[in-house]
Amino acid sequence: MKKIYYLAYYSNSDKNRKRDAVPAADLQVSYLTYLFSEIGYEVEIISPNARYSGEKIVSLQKGFFKRISDTVTVKYFTCLESKYRLVRSIASRLIYFSAMNYIKQKKDGMLVIYHSRIFYPYYSKLKKIRRKYILELEEIYSDVIGNEKLRKKEIEKVKMASAYILPSIPLADEVAQGKNFVLYHGTCKSEKRMCSGFGDGKIHIVYAGTFDPRVIGNLSLIQAARYLDERYHIHIIGFGRNQKDVEKVITDIEAVQGLPCKVTYDGLLLGDEYLSFLQSCHIGVFCKDPCSRDINSSFPSKIMSYLSNGLHVVATRAECIEKSEVGNIVHFCDTNEPRDVANAIMSVNINSPYDSRKELKKIEDSLMANLKKFLRDFECKGVEKC
């Protein structure tokens, strides 16, 4: 069986061997690994992440292998856990050094890298070690923070890759430039039905994801409650970069209490609890400023998560979504102004015939076929356009 080495952050929840990663990244890595396995590859995830709990002065955690399935393993490296930032910073550099040395020893298989602002200073070294690698590029990080100087440097590093797994056509137009690429918007796997709803007769709307204001702005869905009536209930679930981000969302929710439309903060949910909650809702929302710099250099993977759990989707109109395979089943709002978001929500007929899981199955079948051809071409030629 052919092998793929996949450099990506991947969490581990085993007691005494915990490693942290962002939930959204975990979902992306898990699903892409599943696709690699389904089309006939053995996958080893090379995960250079540590434990960032900050509970101890300093603690040594030994590296280990973990088997996920018959065809998937994860390599974790020895790391230091500490409540001191300086120690954590040094420990991170040691892990990256270990990961680079580990990759250098691997002469077989293909290398796929999940693009990270921490990884891209190492792309030059990886190019020397492997000559060819595939870059899974989910977003341009400097677009999120709006730094043009850093963007130029990031794009320069991104273009060192030999081929790409990309989330959108606009990003492909910018970075691929004749190199091989395949489009991947996020998980297309239909989640098992776990919940039938809240059973209160209301239409439940959910935003699930980051509270980082650089990404969500003021989260206009909360203010959209001012234009919705008592038939609707808005739920906010997710996480922030820090407690301040979470407190901002909670404060905004408190400011709209007492309206006919109820708004609640329901915490950070993971695993089956997260899936069950999504499936209790009717509409998932992604509302972002359509003029934001990063609107077309990424694809909102939460849209795929909503669809895989059977929800209708309301999203800000953007080229990356309209030109995607799911553009025909998304309800668009032309701006992320609260009134426009509310009008788009009210336009959704939750009683009309609708099966997002069926649509995603078609997309998944197509994705598997395209990915199989993409990897075969990369093995043989590396740079032909798919």
N, C-alpha and C positions, 0 to 999 in steps of 0.2 A: 504494500500500500504506500502511495506517495505521501510525503510529509510536508506540513506547513508549520513554520515557527511564527508565532503571532505575538509580537511585542505589544502588550497592552496592560493597563491596570485592571485587575480582577480581584474582587474581595474574597475573603474567607472568614466564615463565622464560627469555625471550630473553636471550642473553648481552649484558652491558653495559646492559640496559634492564629489569633484574629489578624486580618489585614484589611485596611480600609480602602474603599473606592466609591466614587459617585454612583448612586443607583442607576442613573440614566446610562452611564458608560457600561456598567455591568450588564444592563439589558442589551445594549448594542453588541457587546463582545460575545455574550452568550448566544445570541441569535445568529450572528455571522459564523461563529464556531459550529453551530448546528448545521448551517448551510454547507460549510466546508466538509463536514462529516457525511452529510447526505449525498454529496456528489463524489464521494470516494476517497477523501483525504484523512490521514491521521493528523491530529492537531496537538501541538504543544504550546500552551500559552506561557509566555515568558513575562512574569508579572513583577515589576520592580517597585512594588508599593510596600509600605511599612504600616505599623500601628501608630495612630496619631492621637491616642486618647489623652496623653499628657497626665496620666495618673501617677507615674513613678518618676523618681529623680533620674534613674537610668536603668534600663533592663535589656539584656541581650536575648533576642529571639533567633533561634537557629533556623536555617533554611530547610525546606522540605519539598517533596513532590506530593501532589494530590491527584488521584485519579477521579475524573468526573464521569467518564463512561468508558466503554471498550476502546473508543478511538480518540478520547480527549484527556490530556493531563495538564496540570499547571505546575510550573516551576516557581517557587518562592525562594528568596535569598535571605541569608542571615542579615539581621537588621538590629538597630538600636531603637528602643522606645524611650522617650524622655519628655518631661514637662518643660524642658528648656529648649527654646527655639533654635539656638545655636547648635546644640547637640543634634537636634532633628535635621538641621540643614546639612551638617557634616555627614550624618548617617545616610541621608538621601543620596549624596554624592558617591558614597561608598557602594550603595546598592546599584547605582547606574554604572559604576566602574565594573562591578561584578557581572552585571547583565551584558555589558559590551564584551567582556572576556568570554562569557559563556557563549554568546552568539559567534564569536570568532572561532570557537572550537567546532562549531557545527558546519560541516562542509556539504551536507546533503540538504534536500528539500528547498522550499521557497521561504522567503522572509516577508511577512506582512507586518506593517507598523501602523498602530493606531496613532494618528497625529495628535501630539500634545505639545503645549508650549514648553514643557520640561524636556521633551525628547528632541526637539528640532535643533538645538545646538550640537547634537551628536550625529546628525544626518551625514555630515562629511566623513566622519569616522566609519559609519555604517556602510557608506558607499565604497570606502577602501576595503572594508572587510568582506563585503558580499558582492560588490560590483553592481548587482541589480536587486532592487526591492520594490515591493508594492506598498503604496501609501494609502491607508484608509483615512480620507480627509473629510471629517464631519463638519468643520467650520474653520474660519480664519479668526484666530483669537484676537488679533490686533484690531479687527473690525468691531468686536464687542466693546473694547475700551476706547475705540475711536482714535488710535494713534497711527498717523500716516507714516511716520518714520519707521516704527516697528513693523508696519504692514509691508513695507518694501523689503525689509530684511526677511520677514516670514515667508513672503512669496518666493523670494530667492531660494530659501531653504526648501520650500515645498517643491519647487521645480527640479530639484535634484533627483526625485524619484523616477523610476523607470516606467511605472504604470500606476493607475489610480483606481480606488474604489471611492466614488464621489456621490454626494447627496442631491445635486441639482445640475440642470443644464447650464445656468449662468456661470456656475463655478467651473464646470468642465470647459466652457468656452475660454475662460481666463487662464487656467493652469495646465490643461492637458496638452494643447498645442501639437496635435498630431500623435501624441502617445496613446497607448492603449488605455481605455477606461471602461468601467461598468458602473451603471447607476444603482444606488442602494439608498433608499429613503429611511430604512429602519425596519423593525420587525413586522413581518407580514403573517406571522403565525397566529392563527385564531386561538384565543384562550378558551379553555373549557368553561362552560356555563356554570357559574357558582352561585349566582344570586338573582332573584326575580324582581328586586326593587324594594323601595321603602314601604310601599303599600299604603301611602297616605293620600293618593289621588293627585299629588302635585307633580309638576314637571321639574325634575332635578337637573341642575347644570353644574358642571365641575371644571375647575382649573386645577391641573396637577403638574407640578414641576418646580423650577427654581424661583426663588423670591429675589434673586439678584436684580436690583433696579437697573443695571446696565442692560439687562436682557428684557425685562418685563415693563420697564418704565414705572408708571403708577398703577399698573394692573387695573386697567379701565373696566374690567368685568365687575369689580366691586362697585364702582360708581354707576354701572349700568342698572343696578338694582333700583335706582331712582326712577327708572322708566318702565319697570316691569310691575305687574300686579301680583295679587296674592296667590295666583296659580303657580308661581315659580319659587324655587328655593335654590340659591347659589351656594356651592361648597368650594372652599379653597383648601387644598392639601399640598404639601411640599416641604421645601427646605430652603434655607438661606446660606449665604457665605458665612454668616455669623448670626448671633442672637439679635443684633440690631435690625437685620433684614426681616427677621420673623416678627419682631416687635412692631415694625412699620406696618406690616400687613395686618396685624391684629388691631392696631390703632385705627387704620382705615376702615376695617370692618365694624369696629365699635361706633364709628361716626355715622354709619348708615343703619344702625339698629332702630327699630320702631317703624320701619317702612312696611308696606304690604308684602313686598318681596323679602323673604328672610335670607340673611347671609350668615354663614357659619364658617369658622376655621376649624378644620377637623384633623389637624396635625400632620405628621409625616407617617405615611403608611407604606409598608413594604410587603413583598411576597404575596401570598394568598389574600391577606387582609387588604392590600392595595387593589388587587384584581376584583375582589368581591365588592369593594366600595365603588369602583368605576362602573361595574355592571349594575349597580343599584341606581345609577344615574341614566339620563336620557341623552344629554348633549354635552360634549366636551368642547372647551373653548381655547383657542390660541389667538390672542389679540395683541398685536404689536404695531408700533409706528411703521407704516409702509415706507416711510422715507429713511428709516434707520440704515446705517451703513452695512450692517450684517444681514439684512433681511434676505438677500439672495446668495450669500456666500455660505449658507447652511441650509438644512431642512429641519423643520420642527418635528423631531422624532415622536413627540407626544401625540401628534396627529395620528401616527400609525398605531400608537398604543391605544388611543381612543377607539379607532376603527377595529382593532383586533379584539376589543371587548364589546363590540356591537353598538357603540354610540354613534349618533349623528355628530357631525363636526361643524362648528362655526369658526372661521379663520379670517384674519386680515388678508385682503387681496394682495398677492405677491406673485411675481413671475415664477419663482421656484415651486410654488404650490400649484398654480394654474397649469403649468407645463408638465407636472408630474403625472404618474399613472393614477393618482387618486383625485386629480383636479375635478373630475366630472361628478364626484359624489360629496364634495365639500360645499357648504353654504358660506358665501363670502360677504364680508362687510368692507366697504370701500375705504374706511378709515378706522382707527381704533378709538374714536370718540365714543363715550359711553352711550349716547343715544343711538348711534349707528350699530354698535354692538347689540344693544337691546332689540333694535328693529330686526337684525339678522336672526337673533334667537327666536323672536316671535314669528318669523317666517317659516320656521321648521315645523312641519306637520308630523308629529311623532306617531300618528296613527296610520300614516301612509305605508304601503309595502316597502320594506327596506331590509337589506341583508348585507351589511358591510363585510361580514366574514366570508361570504361567497365571493365578493369582489377581490378580497385580499388573497384568496386561494388562487385565483387566476394570475394575480401579480406575482405571487410566490413561485408558481410554476414557471413563469417567464423569467423571473430572476434566477432561478436555479439553472435554467438552460443557458442564460447569458453568462452567468458566473463560471459555469463549466467550460464554455468556449473561451472566455477571458483567461482563465488559468492555463488552459491548454496552449493558447497562443503565447502567453507569457513564458511558459517553459521552453517553447520552440524559438520564439523571435523576440519577445520582450517589449517591443515598442510599436507594433502595428495597431492601428485604431480598430476597435471592436465594431 
